[in-house]
Amino acid sequence: MKHTDGSAHVGRRGFLHGLVGAGLAVPLTVGAGLGTSTALADTGSSPNQDAPTYPFEGEHQQGILTPPQKHASFVAFDVTATTRSELQSLFTVLTDRTRFLTAGGTPVDPGLTAPPTDSGVLGPDVPAENLTITLSVGSSLFDDRFGLAGLKPARLRVMDDFANDALDRAVCDGDLLLHLCADNEDTLIHALRDLMKETRGSMQVRWRSDGFTSPSRPTGTPRNLLGFKDGTANPPVGDTPSMAGLVWTQGGVGDEPAWVTGGSYHVVRLIRMLVEFWDRVSLHEQENMIGRRRATGAPLTGTAEFDVPAYDLDPTGDVIQLDAHIRLANPRTAAAANQQMLRRPYNYNSGLDSNGNLNMGLIFSCFNQDLDRQFVAVQKRLADEPLVDYISPFGGGYFFALPGVTGATDYFGRALLA
């Protein structure tokens, strides 16, 4: 088969087979052994600063409805604490450090002979700089180590292996996920080093992926590395009823445990984009696969990015083909209305693989009230779409973003551990 630009069509499986057979490097993975630590660190002072901040306390965690910052780091951990009290101490430390880091302030002076309490990466005072830190838990935290099995969120499990996935389980799942976002990359590095230093001996990195958002070019929704606007059809975060029905879980509803109120199912998918392969495809074919114009983001039935696709006037897919990505992902039917999810994606660029091919793609991240009703239902519709020849999901996981911290004595996961 030939593409419309005359280039040969090479199947994704054949293309990937050649890469793997030649020793494809695993992208975006970090493994680190953590030593031991004893006392909980002093959180330092938090003087007034001009740097922007998001309030740490609230019914929900920041980093979910928050406007996406320029940089993000997704870091999954295996918990090495061995008792429930040690797990509680870990969550308390994470709470205290997150409270300080997201507010900013002056680190404590440890004196002349002790190591400094701060890395100094951001200077003598720590600016907040729009930092958010979102803590989510994975299904493996609810094994028999901590007596939490009966409290697991009802839909939480190991990430499904969907059709067309090429999952490397070394970069999947984890007991905990820290989702750090900020406008400057060094802010993320500083926060991650601080959190790892203060939790050494209680959790160990399993995998890590760093991403970025592109600026609006020329306007509107940022683009992914396939060149298309990504997230045009997101539900509006300012619509409180919409967020209540699509993002936030409610304890005691259905089979959900009581403690989950205010949390959200957090899906992360690491998706390599075979950009060199994609770049040999005609623009006409690219737009047909997506269902939108690359230049403007408009659906093929419209003229502007936020025009609603006119599926009712195109029932046989003469304009937007029936297997186009946007049509499968969001068919705009009454039945699919409550399947929408809140997307918060980031691009990644991990250099080259072992064959010298560009190693880049998408960190797909979304929040759901019901994992199966929303993300899983949509993902099953996308099985075998034409785009699968140009992408390869290889990692990530299902997590549950904990409810927010609501007072000075509260801490991450208190309702879970009470």
C-alpha positions in Angstrom: 0.0 0.0 0.0 1.2 3.5 -0.8 0.4 6.7 1.2 -1.1 9.5 -0.8 2.3 11.2 -0.9 3.8 8.1 -2.6 5.6 6.9 0.5 5.4 3.2 1.3 3.1 2.2 4.2 5.1 0.2 6.7 3.0 -1.5 9.5 3.7 -0.4 13.1 4.3 -4.0 14.2 6.9 -4.5 11.5 8.5 -1.2 12.2 8.7 -1.9 16.0 9.9 -5.4 15.4 12.9 -4.0 13.6 13.6 -1.6 16.4 13.3 -4.2 19.1 15.3 -6.7 17.2 18.1 -4.2 17.0 18.0 -3.4 20.8 15.5 -0.6 21.3 16.5 1.4 24.4 13.8 1.8 27.1 13.0 5.5 27.3 12.3 7.6 30.3 13.2 5.2 33.1 15.1 6.0 36.2 15.9 3.5 39.0 17.5 4.7 42.2 18.4 3.0 45.4 17.5 5.0 48.5 19.3 4.8 51.8 17.9 5.2 55.3 16.7 8.3 57.2 15.4 8.8 60.7 13.8 12.1 61.8 11.2 14.1 59.9 12.8 17.2 58.6 11.9 20.7 59.8 9.8 22.4 57.2 11.4 25.8 57.6 9.7 29.2 57.5 7.4 30.5 54.8 7.7 34.3 54.5 5.6 36.3 52.1 6.9 36.2 48.5 6.0 37.7 45.2 6.2 34.3 43.5 2.8 32.9 42.5 1.5 30.0 44.6 -1.5 27.7 44.6 -3.0 27.1 48.1 -1.9 23.7 49.4 -5.0 23.0 51.5 -8.4 22.2 50.1 -11.0 19.5 49.4 -9.0 18.4 46.3 -5.3 18.3 45.5 -3.8 20.9 43.3 -2.3 19.8 39.9 -5.7 18.4 38.7 -7.8 21.4 37.8 -4.8 23.7 38.0 -3.9 25.3 34.6 -1.1 23.1 33.2 2.4 24.5 33.9 5.2 24.4 31.4 7.0 21.4 32.9 6.0 18.2 34.7 7.7 15.2 36.2 5.8 11.9 36.8 7.7 9.8 39.3 6.4 6.4 40.5 7.7 4.8 43.7 7.7 1.4 45.4 7.1 1.9 49.2 9.9 0.3 51.2 8.3 1.1 54.6 7.3 -2.1 56.2 4.6 -1.2 58.8 1.4 0.8 58.7 2.9 3.3 61.2 5.9 3.8 58.9 3.6 4.3 56.0 1.7 7.0 58.0 5.0 8.7 58.8 5.9 8.6 55.1 2.6 10.3 54.2 3.1 12.9 57.0 6.6 13.7 55.7 5.3 14.1 52.1 2.5 16.4 53.4 4.9 18.6 55.4 7.4 18.9 52.6 4.7 19.5 49.9 3.2 22.2 52.1 6.6 24.0 52.4 7.7 23.5 48.8 4.5 24.8 47.2 4.4 27.8 49.5 8.1 28.7 49.3 10.2 30.1 52.1 13.6 30.1 53.7 15.1 26.7 54.6 16.2 26.1 58.2 19.8 26.8 59.0 21.3 23.6 60.4 24.4 25.2 61.8 28.1 25.1 60.8 28.7 21.3 61.0 25.5 19.8 59.7 24.7 19.3 55.9 22.5 22.0 54.5 18.8 21.3 54.7 18.3 22.5 51.1 20.1 21.7 47.9 20.4 25.4 47.0 19.4 24.8 43.4 16.9 27.7 43.6 19.1 29.9 45.7 19.1 30.8 49.4 15.3 31.2 49.5 12.8 28.7 47.9 10.3 30.4 45.5 7.0 28.7 45.0 6.9 29.4 41.2 3.6 27.8 40.5 4.7 24.4 41.9 2.1 21.8 42.4 2.7 18.3 43.8 -0.1 15.7 43.4 0.1 12.4 45.3 -1.6 9.3 44.0 -1.6 5.7 45.1 -1.4 2.5 43.1 -3.3 -0.8 43.5 -0.1 -2.5 44.9 -0.3 -0.3 48.0 -3.4 -2.3 49.0 -1.7 -5.7 49.3 -1.2 -7.4 52.6 1.7 -5.2 53.9 -0.4 -2.4 55.5 -3.8 -4.0 56.1 -5.4 -1.8 53.5 -6.9 -4.5 51.1 -10.5 -3.8 52.1 -10.1 0.0 51.4 -8.9 -0.1 47.8 -10.8 2.2 45.5 -13.2 0.0 43.6 -11.8 0.4 40.1 -8.1 0.6 41.0 -5.9 -2.2 39.6 -2.8 -2.9 37.6 -2.9 -1.0 34.3 -4.7 -3.0 31.5 -2.7 -4.3 28.6 -4.8 -3.0 25.6 -4.7 -4.1 22.0 -1.7 -2.5 20.3 0.2 -1.8 23.6 3.8 -2.8 24.0 4.0 -2.5 27.8 7.3 -2.8 29.6 6.2 -3.7 33.1 9.4 -2.2 34.5 8.0 1.2 33.7 4.4 0.5 34.7 2.4 0.9 37.9 3.9 1.5 41.4 2.7 2.0 45.0 2.8 5.8 44.8 3.0 8.4 42.1 4.2 12.0 42.5 3.0 14.3 39.8 5.1 17.5 40.0 4.3 20.5 37.8 6.0 24.0 37.6 6.9 26.7 35.1 10.6 26.1 35.5 12.4 22.8 35.2 14.8 23.5 38.0 11.8 24.0 40.4 10.8 20.4 39.7 14.4 19.1 40.2 14.7 20.9 43.4 11.3 19.6 44.7 12.0 16.0 43.7 15.5 16.0 45.4 13.9 17.5 48.5 11.2 14.9 48.6 13.5 12.0 47.9 16.0 13.2 50.6 13.4 13.4 53.3 11.8 10.0 52.5 14.9 8.0 52.0 14.4 4.5 53.4 10.6 4.7 53.0 10.2 4.7 49.2 12.3 4.0 46.1 11.9 5.2 42.6 10.4 2.7 40.2 10.2 4.8 37.0 10.2 8.5 36.0 9.1 10.5 33.0 9.6 14.2 32.5 7.5 16.3 30.1 6.7 19.8 28.8 3.8 21.7 27.3 4.4 23.6 24.1 3.2 27.2 23.8 0.1 27.9 21.8 1.1 28.1 18.2 -0.2 30.4 16.9 -3.2 30.4 19.3 -5.4 28.0 21.2 -4.6 24.6 22.6 -1.0 23.5 22.7 0.2 20.9 20.1 1.6 17.4 20.7 4.7 16.1 18.8 2.6 14.8 15.9 1.9 18.5 15.2 -1.8 18.5 16.2 -3.6 20.4 19.0 -4.1 18.1 22.0 -7.0 18.6 24.4 -9.4 20.7 22.4 -12.4 18.8 23.7 -11.5 18.8 27.4 -14.5 19.5 29.7 -14.3 23.0 31.2 -12.5 22.9 34.6 -14.5 26.0 35.7 -17.8 24.1 35.4 -18.3 22.7 38.9 -21.2 20.4 38.1 -19.2 18.9 35.2 -16.1 18.3 37.4 -18.4 16.7 40.1 -19.7 14.3 37.5 -16.5 13.5 35.6 -13.5 14.0 37.9 -14.2 13.7 41.6 -15.1 10.4 43.3 -17.7 10.1 46.0 -17.3 7.8 48.9 -20.1 5.3 49.6 -21.5 5.7 46.1 -21.8 2.2 44.5 -18.9 0.1 45.8 -16.5 2.9 46.6 -15.1 3.0 50.1 -16.1 6.1 52.2 -12.6 7.6 52.3 -12.3 8.4 48.5 -14.5 11.5 48.5 -12.6 14.3 46.8 -10.1 12.1 45.0 -9.9 11.0 41.4 -8.7 8.1 39.3 -5.4 9.2 37.7 -4.3 7.4 34.5 -0.8 7.9 33.1 0.2 6.4 29.7 3.7 6.7 28.3 3.3 6.7 24.5 6.2 6.8 22.1 5.4 8.5 18.9 7.2 7.1 15.8 7.7 10.7 14.5 10.1 9.8 11.7 7.6 7.3 10.4 4.8 9.9 10.8 6.7 12.6 9.0 6.6 10.5 5.8 2.8 10.5 5.7 0.9 13.1 3.6 -0.9 15.9 5.5 -4.2 14.8 4.0 -3.8 11.3 5.5 -2.6 12.6 8.8 -5.7 14.9 9.0 -8.0 12.0 8.1 -6.6 9.8 10.8 -7.0 12.5 13.4 -10.3 14.1 12.1 -9.0 17.7 12.4 -7.0 20.2 10.4 -3.4 20.3 11.6 -3.0 24.1 11.0 -6.1 25.3 13.0 -7.3 22.3 15.0 -10.7 22.6 13.4 -12.7 19.4 12.9 -12.8 18.5 9.2 -16.5 19.6 9.2 -15.7 23.0 10.6 -13.5 26.1 10.3 -12.3 26.9 13.9 -10.7 24.8 16.6 -13.7 24.7 19.0 -16.3 24.0 16.4 -18.3 20.9 17.3 -17.8 18.1 14.8 -21.0 17.7 12.7 -21.3 13.9 12.9 -25.0 14.1 12.5 -24.5 15.6 9.0 -21.8 13.1 8.2 -23.3 9.7 9.3 -21.3 7.6 6.8 -17.9 9.2 7.5 -17.5 10.9 4.1 -15.8 13.9 5.8 -14.6 12.7 9.2 -14.0 9.0 8.6 -15.7 6.6 11.0 -12.4 5.4 12.5 -10.9 8.9 12.9 -9.4 9.5 16.3 -11.7 12.2 17.4 -14.8 10.3 16.3 -13.8 7.2 18.3 -12.6 9.1 21.3 -15.6 11.3 21.6 -18.6 10.3 19.4 -20.6 13.2 20.8 -23.6 11.0 21.6 -25.8 11.2 24.7 -24.5 7.8 25.9 -20.9 9.0 25.6 -21.4 12.3 27.5 -20.4 10.9 30.9 -17.3 9.1 29.4 -15.4 12.3 29.0 -12.2 12.6 31.1 -10.1 15.6 32.1 -6.9 15.3 30.1 -3.6 16.9 31.3 -1.0 15.6 28.8 2.6 16.5 28.4 5.1 16.0 25.6 8.4 14.2 26.2 11.7 14.2 24.4 14.2 11.5 25.5 16.9 12.0 22.9 17.7 8.9 20.8 17.2 5.2 21.1 20.1 2.8 20.6 19.5 2.8 16.8 19.7 6.6 16.5 16.0 7.1 16.1 14.3 10.0 17.7 12.8 8.9 21.1 9.9 11.2 21.9 6.2 11.2 22.4 3.4 11.9 24.8 2.8 11.4 28.6 -0.9 11.0 28.5 -2.4 11.9 31.8 -6.0 12.2 32.7 -8.4 12.2 35.7 -11.6 10.3 36.0 -14.5 9.8 38.4 -14.9 6.2 37.2 -11.9 4.5 35.5 -14.0 1.9 33.7 -16.8 4.2 32.6 -14.4 6.8 31.2 -10.8 6.0 30.3 -11.2 2.2 29.7 -14.4 2.6 27.7 -12.8 5.2 25.4 -9.6 3.2 25.1 -11.5 0.1 23.9 -13.2 2.2 21.2 -9.7 3.3 20.0 -8.5 -0.3 19.5 -7.0 -0.7 16.0 -7.6 2.9 14.9 -5.4 3.9 12.0 -3.2 6.0 14.4 -1.9 2.8 16.1 0.7 2.4 13.3 2.4 5.6 14.5 2.3 5.3 18.3 3.5 2.7 20.8 2.2 2.8 24.5 4.9 1.3 26.6 4.4 2.3 30.3 2.5 4.2 32.9 -0.2 3.0 35.3 -3.5 3.4 37.0 -3.4 5.4 40.2 -5.8 7.1 42.6 -5.2 10.8 43.4 -5.8 11.2 47.1 -8.3 13.7 48.5 -6.9 17.1 49.5 -5.4 18.1 52.9 -7.9 20.3 54.7 -6.2 21.5 57.9 -3.0 22.0 59.7 -3.2 18.6 61.4 -4.4 16.8 58.3 -2.1 14.8 56.1 -2.2 12.9 52.8 -4.2 9.7 53.2 -5.4 10.3 56.8 -8.9 9.1 56.0 -7.4 6.0 54.4 -5.1 5.2 57.4 -7.5 6.2 60.2 
